[in-house]
Amino acid sequence: MDANDGFRRLDRRECLALLATVPTGRIVYTRQALPAVLPVNFCLDHDGAVVVRTSVSSELASAIDGAVVAFEADEVDAAAHSGWSVVALGLATLVTDPVEHARLLRTGPRSWAPAPREVFVRIAQELVTGRELVGGRTLYGVDLSS
């Protein structure tokens, strides 16, 4: 755990392993000069990139293509007062290569809201950070484990 905040920093390998365990996360991007957050289902590709499937005409596809975005996923156990959070920062690009698109049709995420024409967005992870809170600790003398 870190000295002052009760959280343990996660290394890149741990972050990627945790991301692979959850089906949803959030993309943080800029919409009309303001921050926007959108929940999405995703998968990790073979190189660790986050891959999202969306409608070709979606606001998301046009807003993030070629932009640096943040992607966050987490898991929380409220009863145990524990959990983790991972944030990945990187360049988002539409997958335009036909061979790559065909591969992702077979192996990539499935849309929860299918559209007639879909595209894949790849977020190359330039910086990945994470932290974990382990349950059962006390805060100001109060036992949070019960």
N, C-alpha and C positions, 0 to 999 in steps of 0.2 A: 504494500500500500504506500501511497505517497505520504510524506511526513505530516501534512497538515489537513488534508481533506477527506481521508478515509477511502479514497479511490485508488485502484491499482491501474497503472498505465498498461495498455496492451501493445504488443509489438505488431508489426505488419502481418506476420503469419497468423497470429491469433485473431486479428481483425478480420482477415479474409475467411478464416475457418468459421467465425461466428456469423459473418454475412451469409455464408452458404447454408445456414440453418434456418433462416427466416424467409417467408415468401413476399414480404412487403417492406417498403421503405419510403422515404420522402426525397423528392428532388427540390432543391432550393435554387431558384433562378431569378432573373430580373424581368418583370413585366411592367411596361410603361414607367420605367425608372424607379419602380418600387420592388421590394422583395416579395416573391411569391413562393409558396410551398404547396407541392402537389403529392398526395400519396399515390404510389404506383406499385404494381407487382413487378418483379425483376428476377433475373438470374445472374450468376457470375459466369463469365465465359472462361475458356481454357487459360487465358492469360491474366485472369483476375479482374478484367474489366466488367463493370456493371452494364447489363443489357436490358433495355426496356422496349416493349412493343407497344406502339400507339397508332392511331389513325394518321394517315398521310396528311389529312387536312386539319389535324388538331393544332390548337394554339401551342401546345407543348413542343411539337416537332419543329415548328417554325421559330419559336422563341429561343430554343436552346442549341440549335444546330450551329456549331462553330463558337459556342460560348463556354466560358468556364463556369461550371456549376458545382454545387455541393450535393452530395447524396448522403443521407443519414438513415440508418436502421438501428433498431434496438429491441431489447426484450426486457421486460420488467416483471418481477414477481412481487406483487404488493404485499402478500402475506408474509413472505420471508424478508422483505425489505432488501432485496438484492436485484441486480440486473446489470446490463451492459449497454453501451452505446458506441457505435462506430460511425465516423464521418470520413468520407472520401471526397477529395477535391480533384477536379480534372476537366479536361476539354471534352465536351459532348459533340458527337458528330453522327450524322445519319449514315447508316450503312448503305452504300450505293453499289458496291460490287455485287453482280448477280450471283456469283458462286457463294460468296459469303452470306448473302441474303437467303439463298436456298438452304445453306447449312443451318442458319438460325431458324428457318421455318421448321426444321426437323428437331433441333436441339435447344432452341431459345425459349424464352418465356411464352406462355399462352395468354392471350388477352382475356381479361375478365369481362370486358365489354367489347366484343369483336366489332370490327368495322369492315366495310367492303374492301377498302385498300389500306393495308397496314405497312408501317415501316419499323425498322429497328433503330434504336438510338444506342450508341455505345459511349460510355463514359470511361475514358482512360484514367486510371487512378494515379495521379501525380503525387498526391500526399494522402496518406491514410493514417488516421489517429483513432484511438479508442480508449475507453476506460471501463472498469468493472467495479461495481460496489458489491461487496460480499455481505450477505445478511448476518443478523445476529449481533451487531455492534451496539454499543450504548451511545446515546446522545444526551449530553448534559445530565448524566447519571440516570437516565431512564432506559430500561432494557427494552429494545425494539424487537427482540426476537420472539416475543410472545404475542 
